[in-house]
Amino acid sequence: MTSFSSELADYRALLDQTITQLDSLIYDIEHFALKSGHQSNQFHELTFDTIPMLRKLKDVRTHAKQSRSHYGPL
C-alpha cells in the first residue's frame, strides 16, 4: 500500500468517525430540545437557541458525507 493510499484510508476513517460523532451530537441536542415537561420560558429560549446550532451541525454532516462518498468505500 502506497503512502497516499494509507493516508486516504486514514482520511476516510476520520470522515466516518466525524460523521458518527456529528450524528450523536445532533441526536443529543434534538433529544434535549424535544424533552416534554419543560414549560418554563428559559427552557423555551434554550430550545430556540438550538435551532441554528442544529442547522450548522447538519450542514457539516452533509458536507462530510459528500466528501466521504467522493473518496469511495474503504
C-alpha positions as semicolon CSV with decimal commas, in nm:
position;residue;x (nm);y (nm);z (nm)
1;M;0,000;0,000;0,000
2;T;0,145;0,333;-0,101
3;S;0,175;0,622;0,136
4;F;-0,107;0,805;-0,043
5;S;-0,336;0,502;-0,020
6;S;-0,265;0,476;0,350
7;E;-0,332;0,845;0,405
8;L;-0,653;0,821;0,202
9;A;-0,771;0,525;0,412
10;D;-0,691;0,723;0,728
11;Y;-0,884;1,023;0,594
12;R;-1,186;0,809;0,509
13;A;-1,179;0,657;0,857
14;L;-1,159;1,007;1,006
15;L;-1,460;1,114;0,799
16;D;-1,655;0,807;0,915
17;Q;-1,571;0,884;1,277
18;T;-1,662;1,251;1,232
19;I;-1,999;1,164;1,076
20;T;-2,075;0,926;1,363
21;Q;-1,986;1,192;1,620
22;L;-2,195;1,454;1,440
23;D;-2,492;1,213;1,434
24;S;-2,452;1,164;1,807
25;L;-2,433;1,538;1,877
26;I;-2,737;1,608;1,662
27;Y;-2,933;1,332;1,834
28;D;-2,838;1,459;2,181
29;I;-2,932;1,819;2,103
30;E;-3,260;1,721;1,937
31;H;-3,344;1,493;2,229
32;F;-3,275;1,777;2,474
33;A;-3,480;2,026;2,270
34;L;-3,777;1,791;2,237
35;K;-3,799;1,686;2,602
36;S;-4,153;1,712;2,724
37;G;-4,240;1,854;3,061
38;H;-4,025;2,165;3,037
39;Q;-4,263;2,458;3,022
40;S;-4,054;2,745;3,157
41;N;-3,966;3,045;2,941
42;Q;-3,597;2,982;2,999
43;F;-3,627;2,630;2,861
44;H;-3,809;2,758;2,553
45;E;-3,526;3,008;2,499
46;L;-3,273;2,725;2,523
47;T;-3,473;2,518;2,277
48;F;-3,494;2,811;2,036
49;D;-3,119;2,861;2,074
50;T;-3,052;2,506;1,950
51;I;-3,209;2,566;1,606
52;P;-2,916;2,747;1,439
53;M;-2,669;2,510;1,603
54;L;-2,856;2,207;1,468
55;R;-2,870;2,359;1,119
56;K;-2,495;2,414;1,117
57;L;-2,419;2,068;1,250
58;K;-2,646;1,913;0,987
59;D;-2,474;2,119;0,716
60;V;-2,134;2,000;0,836
61;R;-2,262;1,640;0,841
62;T;-2,388;1,679;0,484
63;H;-2,051;1,809;0,366
64;A;-1,867;1,532;0,548
65;K;-2,093;1,271;0,387
66;Q;-2,037;1,424;0,043
67;S;-1,663;1,418;0,098
68;R;-1,684;1,059;0,223
69;S;-1,880;0,946;-0,083
70;H;-1,634;1,127;-0,311
71;Y;-1,348;0,916;-0,181
72;G;-1,539;0,589;-0,207
73;P;-1,562;0,285;0,020
74;L;-1,275;0,160;0,234
